[in-house]
Amino acid sequence: MIALNEILIRRVSKNDLPKVIDLLQEISVYNPPKKKLESIWERYSNQQNIYGYCFFFNDKLIGYGSINFEMKLKKGLMAYIEDVVVHKEFRNKKIGKLIVDYLIEVTDKEGCYKIKLDCSKNNILFYEKLGFKVNGFSMVKSL
């Protein structure tokens, strides 16, 4: 088992982008062309409401997760947790829980009133164990 103090957590940087994109392939079929990575990073890093976090063990990227903050008119700041992924070699070692707990801590510090996330059906139990509840349906239209 990996001790929590052995995990380095830091904000995603431009140098991390190729490794993060590779890791995200475990949860997404879209793989952006390498020639677009520069413009993707430029657009991503210029946003004021999105924070991506990398999780390292012995200098190896073992996990990633991001938070998107949105100010609602009625209740205030809400957070969306997205892109939670653990490298396949490090699954079932509580790294996913560490990532989500860390993201929840960040949203709490920002004063969010609610956190939302989308997940696949096979991940519902994982998120329920972390205090999330099924609430409606998510729909998507890919362009």
C-alpha positions in Angstrom: 0.0 0.0 0.0 1.2 3.5 -0.8 1.3 5.9 2.1 -0.4 9.3 1.5 2.8 11.2 2.4 4.5 9.4 -0.5 2.2 11.1 -3.0 3.2 14.4 -4.5 0.2 16.5 -5.5 0.5 19.6 -7.6 -1.3 21.7 -10.2 -0.9 20.4 -13.7 1.7 22.2 -15.8 2.5 22.4 -19.5 5.2 19.8 -19.1 2.7 17.4 -17.7 0.3 17.7 -20.6 1.5 14.7 -22.8 1.5 12.4 -19.8 -1.9 13.6 -18.6 -3.4 13.1 -22.1 -2.0 9.6 -22.2 -3.4 8.9 -18.7 -6.8 10.3 -19.7 -6.9 7.7 -22.6 -7.9 5.2 -19.9 -11.3 7.0 -19.5 -11.8 8.6 -22.9 -11.5 7.6 -26.6 -10.6 11.1 -27.9 -6.9 11.6 -28.4 -5.9 15.1 -29.6 -3.3 15.3 -32.3 0.1 16.2 -30.8 0.3 19.3 -33.0 -2.7 20.7 -31.2 -1.3 20.2 -27.7 0.3 23.7 -27.6 -3.0 25.4 -28.4 -5.0 23.1 -26.1 -2.6 24.1 -23.2 -2.8 27.8 -24.1 -6.6 27.8 -24.0 -6.8 25.5 -20.9 -4.3 27.5 -18.9 -5.9 30.8 -19.6 -9.2 29.8 -18.0 -9.8 31.2 -14.5 -12.2 28.6 -13.2 -10.6 25.2 -13.9 -7.9 23.5 -11.8 -6.2 20.3 -12.8 -4.2 18.3 -10.3 -1.5 15.7 -10.9 -0.7 12.9 -8.4 2.8 11.5 -8.5 4.5 8.5 -6.8 8.3 8.2 -7.3 8.1 10.8 -10.1 5.5 8.7 -12.0 2.1 10.3 -12.8 -0.3 7.9 -11.2 -3.5 10.0 -11.1 -5.2 13.1 -12.3 -8.4 15.0 -11.4 -9.8 18.4 -12.2 -12.3 20.9 -10.8 -14.4 23.3 -12.8 -16.0 26.1 -10.7 -19.2 27.8 -11.8 -21.0 30.7 -10.2 -24.7 30.1 -10.0 -27.2 33.0 -9.7 -29.3 31.5 -6.9 -26.9 29.7 -4.5 -23.4 30.7 -5.3 -20.3 28.7 -6.2 -20.7 25.2 -7.5 -18.0 22.7 -8.5 -17.8 20.0 -11.1 -15.3 17.2 -10.5 -14.1 15.8 -13.8 -11.5 13.6 -15.4 -10.7 11.5 -12.3 -8.3 8.8 -13.4 -5.8 6.5 -11.8 -3.1 4.7 -13.7 -4.1 1.1 -14.2 -1.0 -0.2 -12.3 -2.1 1.8 -9.2 -5.8 1.0 -9.0 -7.3 -0.6 -5.9 -4.7 1.2 -3.7 -7.1 4.0 -2.6 -5.5 6.5 -5.0 -8.9 7.3 -6.5 -10.3 8.1 -3.1 -7.3 10.2 -2.4 -7.9 12.2 -5.6 -11.6 12.8 -4.9 -11.0 13.6 -1.3 -8.3 16.2 -2.3 -10.7 17.7 -4.9 -13.5 17.9 -2.3 -11.1 19.6 0.1 -10.3 22.3 -2.6 -14.0 22.9 -3.3 -14.7 23.2 0.5 -11.9 25.8 0.8 -13.5 27.8 -2.1 -16.9 27.8 -0.3 -18.8 25.7 -2.8 -22.4 24.8 -1.9 -22.5 21.7 -4.1 -20.3 19.4 -6.1 -21.5 17.5 -9.2 -19.8 14.9 -11.3 -20.6 12.5 -14.1 -19.4 8.9 -14.1 -20.0 5.7 -15.8 -22.5 3.2 -14.4 -19.7 0.9 -13.1 -18.2 3.8 -11.0 -21.5 4.7 -9.2 -20.7 2.5 -6.1 -17.2 4.1 -5.8 -18.6 7.6 -5.7 -21.5 6.6 -3.4 -18.9 5.3 -0.9 -17.4 8.8 -1.0 -20.8 10.4 -0.2 -22.1 11.2 -3.7 -25.7 10.3 -4.6 -27.3 9.5 -8.0 -29.2 12.6 -9.0 -31.0 12.7 -12.4 -29.4 11.9 -15.7 -26.5 13.3 -17.6 -26.8 13.8 -21.4 -24.2 14.7 -23.9 -24.0 15.6 -27.6 -20.6 15.1 -29.1 -19.6 17.5 -31.8 
